[in-house]
């Protein structure tokens, strides 16, 4: 077929990259070029050392401008690296960017088959033929433009949410910050000092909270959560459920507060109180870093029984019944900074809840902080503490028959590493040795993972030089904690892997369990927003490197420990990344989405509704009534802002051609298959 004859059909140009030898050292690029040149749908086939270079891109631009081609196929490395590059070249040439297709012959060919160059060359030809067959079936598409509401909802009032809210507001965007509890500050409020700066946590937090509550573009709602949610990127319509009342009227003394809390019959597990206890009542007392510094009713757990009022014989002090109010808002982006829960050991795990002097690391941090039980002297039950044992990896890296789920893990093991526990434990060891040099410390660990910059030098080496003793155990031989019949001390028994399995028994006055992080149970939120959950039960990002703070639902971002265990530095960095991404989305009047979504042909659709039932994305497809040929019929309608182009609807549709995914039509896919199966003769 001559080029003149080809002009009656879509005319594809094929551009093959050597990739500086990454491809051409394995694939015979000239053989590939020759083979594609013989394809009747290809009018030009070229090769270049670096197609992504200015010279390589100019080849594409010139062929388009000269009217030689109306389809572009680039064969090079992964489209994740240079799809934007080649779309740009296509656009500068004056052609619709969605008439460009990519064939990955580096990762999928040369790198996958380095020892079989002939077979690799054949495979490259097949992949490019498939891409050509797909491209010639393209229709010109346009990006989906959605007008945006320049307002952001930040869910969570911990350090990540506060940091994200301030950064967004500083960029000129209006922010609604909601916090489910009566306090701003989150988990950081319960800490004493933070690593690696050794700053006082509540002082740093107080400065950030002050900047947030005073910012004119930030509206803060406490005792507030999402009740209903719908919509899409640029336009999320939300109903917020709020408890305006704090539940406690006027000033209340510490003695009165203790009486009321003791009378409260509601016990909530999983929240650490200012006293370092895990059993929390429906009456809350703030940590030193919380804002505001006033006790409050936890409306999420209060049963309005009135026992607190009865205990004080004061009907006006406590307001134990308060109907919530509902506020409707529309935002363009949602940032989830909902935080984490601390692992609660199961009954008897290393003596937990079996011996009073087995505590968790967060409890130990509270006790050693200013105003804590160990502020002036180190005693337990009237006995001086002369030795402390730290057991690492409690509630983390639980893989094997020796492990059981914790109390707040929904019956599942935590196979992941919580990352921050090693450094946090060593920080506590060093602070303890600094204040009480005579105390002996023992660290029972599996692997020491002080992964942060300078953490090994600043924490592990300092602890070692101060006299801390380290003993390594394995997951097959976990340590045990027991109490002899006589005396108040506990004994830790461990097979030390550093001394080839020698069994060592260590008497200690206090055992500290370095517990890990677990995902919050937020079923209502995940269902309302249709959020993806990872195997570790944390919220799941699209890609840990390429899109680390976005979820699959466009317009929803993650910040901090809602997605994984982070330290404070990492959590605030993630918050800034999420705020930056949100600012980019809302920085323009419209946000643009890829057009690869399902499209219905109403004149063919028979209205079975099977596509609606199959779709996993809420409201992406709905049945509507429309008029066709003067007749009112029911047919499917796609919301392009919610559709993700998965194609599940196409698979279940009983009417051929009634619904297709743009850019992936059945004709295009059939053409790709033809390209794959066509015999390669080189």
C-alpha positions in Angstrom: 0.0 0.0 0.0 1.5 3.4 -1.0 1.5 6.4 1.3 -1.2 8.0 -1.0 -3.4 5.0 -0.4 -2.8 5.2 3.3 -4.1 8.7 3.4 -7.7 7.4 3.3 -7.1 5.8 6.7 -5.8 7.0 10.1 -2.1 7.6 9.6 0.2 6.5 12.4 3.7 7.6 13.1 5.9 5.2 15.1 8.9 6.6 17.1 11.3 4.1 18.6 13.7 5.1 21.4 17.2 3.6 21.9 17.1 4.9 25.5 20.8 5.4 25.4 21.3 1.7 25.1 18.8 0.6 27.7 16.6 -0.7 24.9 19.0 -0.9 21.9 21.5 -3.1 23.7 19.0 -5.9 23.7 16.4 -5.0 21.1 17.4 -4.6 17.4 15.8 -1.2 17.0 16.4 -1.0 13.2 14.7 -4.4 12.7 11.8 -3.1 14.7 11.6 0.1 12.7 11.7 -1.8 9.4 8.9 -4.2 10.6 6.6 -1.4 11.6 7.3 0.5 8.4 5.6 -2.4 6.5 2.4 -2.0 8.5 -0.3 -0.5 6.2 -1.5 1.8 9.0 2.0 3.3 9.6 3.1 6.1 7.3 6.4 6.9 9.0 8.7 4.8 11.3 11.6 6.5 13.0 14.2 5.9 15.7 16.2 8.2 17.9 18.8 7.7 20.7 16.6 9.6 23.2 13.0 10.2 22.1 12.4 12.3 25.2 15.1 14.8 24.2 14.3 18.0 22.4 15.5 16.5 19.1 13.3 13.4 19.5 10.2 15.5 20.3 10.8 17.7 17.3 10.6 14.6 15.0 7.0 14.1 16.3 6.1 17.8 16.1 7.4 18.2 12.5 5.6 15.1 11.2 2.3 16.4 12.6 2.8 19.9 11.3 3.7 18.6 7.8 0.4 16.7 7.8 2.1 13.3 7.4 0.5 11.7 10.5 -2.7 11.9 12.6 -1.8 9.3 15.2 1.4 9.1 17.4 2.9 5.9 18.8 6.0 6.2 20.9 8.0 3.0 21.9 10.3 3.8 24.8 10.4 3.5 28.6 7.4 3.5 31.0 4.6 6.0 30.2 4.7 6.9 33.9 8.0 8.7 33.2 7.3 10.4 29.9 3.6 10.3 29.0 3.4 14.0 29.8 6.5 14.7 27.7 5.1 13.1 24.6 1.6 14.6 25.1 3.3 17.9 25.1 5.1 17.2 21.8 1.8 16.1 20.3 0.1 19.2 21.5 2.8 21.5 20.2 2.5 19.8 16.8 -1.1 20.8 16.7 -2.8 17.4 17.3 -5.2 16.2 19.9 -3.1 14.8 22.7 -5.4 11.8 23.2 -4.5 10.5 19.7 -1.1 9.5 21.1 -0.4 6.0 22.4 2.6 4.5 24.2 4.4 1.2 24.0 6.7 0.3 26.9 9.6 -1.7 25.4 12.1 -1.0 28.1 10.6 -2.3 31.4 8.4 -4.9 29.5 11.0 -6.0 26.9 14.7 -5.1 27.1 14.9 -5.2 30.9 12.6 -8.2 31.2 14.5 -10.3 28.5 18.2 -9.2 28.5 19.5 -12.6 27.6 17.2 -13.4 24.6 17.6 -10.4 22.2 15.9 -12.1 19.2 12.8 -13.0 21.2 12.9 -9.5 22.8 12.9 -7.9 19.4 9.9 -10.0 18.3 8.1 -9.0 21.5 8.8 -5.3 20.9 7.4 -5.5 17.4 4.2 -7.2 18.8 3.8 -4.6 21.5 4.2 -1.7 19.0 1.8 -3.3 16.5 -0.8 -3.6 19.3 -0.3 0.1 20.2 -0.7 1.1 16.5 -3.9 -0.9 16.2 -5.2 0.7 19.3 -4.3 4.2 18.2 -6.0 4.1 14.8 -9.2 3.3 16.6 -9.0 6.4 18.8 -11.5 9.3 18.6 -10.3 12.8 19.6 -11.1 13.3 23.3 -11.2 16.3 25.5 -10.2 16.6 29.2 -13.2 16.7 31.6 -13.4 20.2 33.1 -15.0 20.6 36.5 -15.6 23.9 38.2 -14.1 23.9 41.7 -15.2 25.2 45.0 -12.2 27.0 46.5 -12.6 25.6 50.0 -10.9 22.6 51.7 -12.2 20.4 54.5 -9.4 19.1 56.8 -10.6 16.1 58.9 -8.6 15.8 62.1 -7.2 18.4 64.5 -3.9 16.7 65.3 -0.5 18.1 64.2 -1.0 16.9 60.6 -4.4 18.4 60.3 -3.3 21.7 61.9 -0.2 21.9 59.7 -2.2 21.2 56.5 -4.9 23.8 57.5 -2.4 26.5 58.2 -0.5 25.9 54.9 -3.7 25.9 52.9 -4.9 29.1 54.5 -1.6 30.8 54.0 -1.9 30.1 50.3 -5.2 31.9 50.3 -7.7 29.1 50.4 -10.6 28.9 52.9 -10.4 26.0 55.2 -12.9 24.1 57.4 -11.1 22.1 60.1 -13.1 19.5 62.0 -12.1 17.5 65.0 -14.2 14.6 66.3 -13.1 15.1 70.0 -13.5 18.3 72.1 -9.8 19.1 71.7 -7.2 20.2 69.1 -3.8 18.7 69.5 -4.2 15.0 68.8 -1.6 12.5 70.0 1.2 15.0 70.1 -0.5 16.7 73.0 0.3 13.7 75.2 4.0 13.8 74.6 6.7 15.4 76.6 9.6 16.0 74.2 9.8 15.3 70.5 12.7 13.9 68.5 15.0 14.8 66.9 14.8 18.4 68.0 14.1 17.6 71.7 11.5 20.5 71.7 8.8 20.5 74.4 5.8 19.1 72.5 3.1 21.1 74.1 5.0 24.4 73.5 5.4 23.7 69.8 1.9 22.5 69.5 0.5 25.6 71.3 2.2 27.9 68.8 0.7 26.0 65.8 -2.8 25.9 67.4 -2.6 29.6 68.1 -1.8 30.3 64.4 -4.6 28.1 63.2 -7.4 29.5 65.5 -6.4 33.1 64.8 -6.2 32.7 61.0 -9.0 34.5 59.3 -9.4 31.9 56.6 -9.7 28.9 58.9 -13.0 27.9 60.6 -12.5 25.3 63.4 -15.2 22.9 64.5 -14.6 20.6 67.5 -17.0 17.8 68.5 -17.7 17.5 64.8 -17.7 14.7 62.3 -18.9 14.0 58.8 -22.5 12.7 58.8 -23.2 12.5 55.1 -21.0 12.9 52.0 -21.5 12.9 48.3 -20.0 14.6 45.3 -16.6 14.6 43.5 -13.4 16.5 43.1 -14.1 20.2 43.1 -17.6 19.8 44.6 -18.0 17.6 47.7 -21.3 18.2 49.4 -21.0 17.3 53.1 -23.3 17.4 56.2 -21.3 17.9 59.4 -22.7 16.6 62.7 -21.7 19.0 65.5 -22.1 19.1 69.3 -21.8 22.8 70.2 -22.0 22.3 74.0 -18.9 21.1 75.9 -21.3 19.6 78.4 -19.6 21.1 81.5 -20.8 24.5 82.7 -18.5 27.0 84.4 -15.4 26.1 86.4 -14.9 22.7 88.0 -12.2 21.8 90.5 -9.9 18.8 90.1 -11.5 17.2 93.1 -15.0 17.6 91.7 -13.8 16.3 88.3 -12.4 13.2 89.8 -15.6 12.5 91.7 -17.6 12.9 88.5 -15.2 10.7 86.5 -15.3 8.0 89.1 -19.1 8.0 89.0 -19.3 7.8 85.2 -20.1 4.2 84.3 -18.9 4.5 80.6 -15.5 3.1 80.0 -13.8 3.7 76.6 -10.8 1.5 75.7 -8.0 2.7 73.6 -7.5 6.3 74.6 -4.6 7.3 76.8 -5.6 9.6 79.7 -3.4 12.4 81.1 -2.6 10.0 84.0 -1.3 7.4 81.5 -4.3 5.1 81.9 -6.1 3.4 79.0 -9.5 3.2 80.5 -11.1 6.5 79.7 -14.5 7.8 80.8 -17.1 9.8 78.9 -15.9 12.8 80.8 -12.6 14.0 79.3 -9.6 15.7 80.9 -7.2 17.5 78.5 -3.6 16.7 78.1 -1.1 19.6 78.7 -0.9 20.2 74.9 -4.6 20.2 74.2 -6.8 23.2 73.3 -8.9 24.3 75.0 -7.6 23.4 78.5 -11.0 22.5 80.0 -12.7 19.2 80.8 -15.5 18.2 78.5 -18.1 15.5 77.7 -17.3 13.0 75.0 -20.6 13.1 73.2 -19.6 10.1 71.1 -19.7 7.8 74.2 -21.9 9.6 76.7 -25.1 7.8 77.5 -26.8 10.8 79.3 -27.3 8.6 82.4 -26.7 11.6 84.8 -24.5 9.7 87.3 -22.0 12.5 87.1 -24.6 15.1 88.2 -25.9 12.8 90.9 -22.4 12.3 92.4 -21.9 16.1 92.7 -25.5 16.7 93.7 -25.4 19.6 91.2 -27.9 19.5 88.4 -26.5 22.6 86.8 -22.9 21.7 86.5 -23.2 19.0 83.9 -25.3 19.1 80.7 -25.7 15.4 80.0 -28.1 15.8 77.0 -27.4 17.8 73.9 -28.9 17.4 70.5 -26.4 17.7 67.7 -26.7 20.4 65.0 -26.1 19.8 61.3 -24.2 22.1 59.0 -24.0 21.7 55.2 -20.9 22.7 53.4 -19.4 22.4 49.9 -15.7 22.0 49.5 -13.4 21.3 46.5 -10.9 19.0 48.3 -10.9 16.8 51.4 -7.7 16.2 53.4 -7.9 13.3 55.9 -5.7 13.6 58.9 -7.5 11.3 61.2 -4.5 9.9 63.0 -3.8 6.5 64.6 -4.5 4.4 67.7 -1.9 3.0 70.0 -1.7 -0.8 70.1 -3.3 -2.3 73.3 -1.7 -5.6 74.2 -3.9 -8.7 74.7 -4.5 -9.8 78.3 -1.3 -11.3 79.6 0.9 -10.3 76.7 4.3 -9.9 78.4 2.4 -9.6 81.7 0.1 -6.8 80.4 -2.9 -6.4 82.9 -1.5 -9.3 84.8 1.2 -7.3 86.7 0.7 -3.6 87.5 4.3 -2.8 86.8 4.0 -3.8 83.2 3.1 -0.6 81.3 3.3 0.7 77.7 5.7 3.2 76.3 3.1 6.0 76.0 2.2 5.4 79.7 5.9 5.6 80.6 6.3 8.8 78.7 3.4 10.4 80.5 4.8 9.2 83.9 8.2 10.7 83.3 6.9 14.0 81.9 6.7 17.1 84.1 3.8 16.7 86.5 4.0 12.9 85.9 4.3 10.3 88.7 8.1 10.0 88.1 8.8 13.8 88.0 10.8 13.8 91.2 11.4 10.3 92.3 11.4 6.9 90.6 9.2 4.6 92.7 6.6 2.0 92.1 4.2 0.9 94.8 6.6 2.3 97.4 9.7 0.5 96.0 12.5 2.4 94.3 12.9 1.6 90.6 16.5 0.4 90.1 16.1 -1.3 86.7 13.7 -1.0 83.8 13.2 -3.5 80.9 12.1 -2.3 77.5 10.5 -4.9 75.2 10.5 -3.7 71.6 8.1 -4.6 68.7 5.0 -5.2 70.8 2.1 -5.1 68.4 4.3 -4.8 65.3 5.9 -7.3 62.9 3.5 -10.0 64.1 4.2 -12.8 61.6 4.2 -16.4 62.9 2.4 -18.8 65.2 3.7 -17.2 68.4 1.7 -14.0 68.0 -1.9 -13.1 68.9 -3.9 -10.0 67.9 -4.1 -7.1 70.4 -7.3 -5.8 71.9 -7.9 -3.1 69.3 -6.9 -4.9 66.2 -10.2 -6.5 65.1 -8.7 -10.0 65.5 -5.9 -9.4 63.0 -2.2 -9.4 63.4 0.0 -6.4 62.6 2.6 -7.7 60.2 4.0 -4.2 59.4 6.8 -2.3 61.3 5.5 0.7 63.2 8.8 2.4 62.5 9.0 5.0 65.2 9.0 2.7 68.2 12.7 2.0 68.3 13.7 5.7 68.3 11.0 6.6 70.7 12.1 3.9 73.1 15.7 4.9 73.0 14.7 8.5 73.5 13.0 7.5 76.7 16.0 5.4 77.8 18.3 8.3 77.3 16.0 10.8 79.2 15.7 8.2 82.0 19.5 7.7 82.2 20.0 11.5 82.1 17.7 12.1 85.1 18.4 8.9 87.0 21.9 7.8 86.1 21.9 4.9 88.6 19.0 3.1 86.9 19.9 0.1 84.7 18.0 -0.3 81.5 17.6 -3.5 79.3 16.4 -3.4 75.7 15.0 -6.7 74.3 14.7 -6.1 70.6 14.3 -8.0 67.3 16.0 -5.5 65.0 17.0 -2.0 65.9 15.5 0.3 63.3 16.5 3.8 64.1 16.0 4.7 60.5 15.9 8.5 60.6 18.8 10.7 59.8 21.3 10.8 62.7 18.9 8.7 64.8 21.4 5.9 65.3 24.1 8.4 66.4 21.8 10.5 68.5 19.8 7.7 70.2 21.2 4.2 69.8 24.9 5.1 70.3 24.1 7.5 73.1 22.1 4.8 74.9 24.9 2.2 74.4 27.5 4.6 75.8 25.3 5.4 78.8 25.3 1.7 79.8 22.0 0.5 78.3 22.1 -3.2 77.7 20.8 -4.7 74.4 19.6 -8.3 74.0 18.3 -9.6 70.7 15.4 -12.1 70.5 13.8 -13.7 67.5 10.1 -14.2 66.5 10.5 -17.9 67.2 11.6 -17.4 70.8 9.7 -14.4 72.2 10.7 -13.1 75.6 8.5 -13.8 78.6 7.7 -11.9 81.8 6.8 -13.5 85.1 6.8 -12.7 88.8 8.5 -15.0 91.3 6.6 -16.1 94.4 8.6 -13.8 96.6 9.5 -10.1 96.1 8.0 -7.3 94.1 10.3 -7.5 91.1 9.5 -9.0 87.7 11.7 -11.3 85.8 12.3 -11.1 82.0 13.5 -14.2 80.3 15.0 -14.1 76.9 17.2 -16.2 74.5 19.8 -13.7 73.4 20.6 -14.2 69.7 23.8 -12.1 70.1 25.2 -14.9 72.4 24.0 -17.8 70.2 20.8 -18.4 72.0 22.0 -18.2 75.6 19.0 -18.0 77.9 19.2 -14.9 80.2 17.0 -14.0 83.1 16.8 -10.4 84.2 15.1 -9.1 87.3 13.6 -5.6 86.8 11.3 -3.3 88.7 9.4 -2.1 85.7 8.6 -3.5 82.3 7.9 -1.0 79.4 6.2 -2.4 76.2 7.1 -0.4 73.1 3.7 -0.7 71.5 3.2 0.1 67.8 0.6 2.1 65.9 -2.7 0.7 64.6 -5.2 2.2 62.2 -8.2 3.9 63.7 -11.5 2.2 63.3 -13.4 4.7 61.2 -15.9 2.6 59.3 -18.5 5.4 59.0 -16.0 7.7 57.3 -14.6 5.1 54.9 -18.1 4.1 53.8 -19.3 7.7 53.4 -16.3 8.6 51.2 -15.8 5.1 49.7 -12.2 5.1 50.8 -9.7 2.3 50.0 -8.2 0.4 52.9 -4.8 -1.3 52.8 -3.8 -4.7 54.1 -2.5 -3.0 57.3 -6.0 -1.4 57.7 -4.6 2.2 57.2 -6.1 4.3 54.4 -4.4 3.4 51.2 -2.7 5.9 48.8 -2.6 5.4 45.0 1.2 4.9 44.9 3.8 5.3 47.7 6.2 7.2 45.4 4.4 8.6 42.5 1.1 9.7 44.3 1.9 9.3 48.0 -0.8 11.5 49.5 -3.7 10.8 47.1 -6.4 8.1 47.3 -8.1 6.6 44.2 -11.0 8.9 44.8 -9.9 12.1 43.1 -9.9 15.2 45.4 -9.3 13.3 48.6 -5.8 13.5 50.2 -4.1 11.8 53.1 -2.0 13.5 55.8 0.1 11.9 58.5 -0.7 8.7 60.3 -4.1 8.1 58.7 -2.2 6.3 56.0 0.8 4.6 57.8 3.0 4.9 60.9 5.0 8.2 60.8 6.9 10.2 63.2 5.9 13.9 63.7 8.4 15.2 61.1 7.1 12.7 58.5 3.5 13.4 59.4 3.9 17.2 58.9 5.8 16.7 55.7 2.9 14.5 54.4 0.5 17.3 55.5 2.4 19.9 53.6 2.4 17.6 50.5 -1.3 17.2 50.8 -1.9 20.9 51.2 0.4 21.6 48.2 -1.6 19.1 46.0 -4.9 20.6 47.1 -3.6 24.1 46.3 -2.7 23.1 42.8 -6.1 21.5 42.2 -8.0 24.6 43.5 -5.6 27.1 42.1 -7.5 27.2 38.8 -11.1 27.9 38.1 -11.5 24.4 36.6 -9.8 21.1 37.5 -9.1 18.8 34.5 -9.6 15.1 34.6 -8.5 12.4 32.1 -11.3 11.5 29.6 -10.9 7.8 30.0 -14.3 7.2 31.5 -17.3 5.2 30.5 -19.7 6.7 27.9 -23.3 5.5 27.2 -25.0 5.6 23.9 -28.6 6.3 25.0 -30.1 5.2 21.6 -28.7 1.7 22.2 -29.0 1.4 26.0 -31.9 -0.9 27.0 -32.0 0.3 30.6 -31.3 -3.1 32.4 -29.4 -1.3 35.2 -26.8 -4.1 35.4 -24.0 -1.5 35.0 -25.3 0.5 38.0 -25.3 -2.6 40.2 -21.8 -3.6 39.1 -20.2 -0.2 39.6 -18.0 0.1 42.7 -17.9 3.9 42.6 -20.9 5.5 44.4 -23.1 7.4 42.0 -20.7 7.1 39.0 -23.6 5.5 37.0 -27.3 6.2 37.6 -30.5 5.3 35.7 -32.2 8.4 34.3 -35.3 9.0 32.2 -34.6 10.6 28.8 -36.5 11.2 25.6 -35.4 9.3 22.5 -37.4 9.4 19.3 -40.3 11.1 21.1 -40.4 8.3 23.6 -39.5 8.5 27.3 -37.1 5.7 28.2 -34.8 4.7 31.1 -31.1 4.5 30.3 -27.8 4.7 32.1 -26.0 8.0 32.6 -22.3 8.3 33.6 -21.0 11.0 35.9 -17.5 11.5 34.4 -16.2 13.2 37.5 -16.8 10.0 39.5 -16.1 7.3 36.9 -12.7 5.7 37.1 -12.8 3.9 33.7 -12.4 0.4 35.2 -14.7 -1.1 32.5 -16.7 -3.3 34.8 -19.9 -1.8 33.4 -18.9 -2.7 29.9 -18.4 -6.3 30.9 -21.9 -6.8 32.3 -23.8 -4.8 29.7 -25.9 -7.2 27.6 -26.2 -4.8 24.6 -23.0 -4.6 22.5 -21.8 -1.1 22.0 -24.3 0.5 24.5 -21.4 1.5 26.8 -17.7 1.8 26.2 -14.7 3.2 28.0 -13.4 6.2 26.0 -9.9 5.4 24.7 -10.4 1.7 25.4 -13.3 0.9 23.0 -14.0 -2.7 22.1 -12.7 -2.0 18.6 -9.4 -0.7 20.0 -9.0 -3.7 22.3 -9.8 -6.1 19.5 -7.2 -4.3 17.4 -4.6 -4.7 20.1 -5.3 -8.4 20.3 -4.8 -8.7 16.5 -1.5 -6.9 16.8 -0.3 -9.4 19.5 -1.3 -12.5 17.6 0.1 -11.4 14.2 3.1 -13.5 13.3 6.4 -11.7 13.5 8.9 -12.5 10.7 12.3 -11.1 11.2 
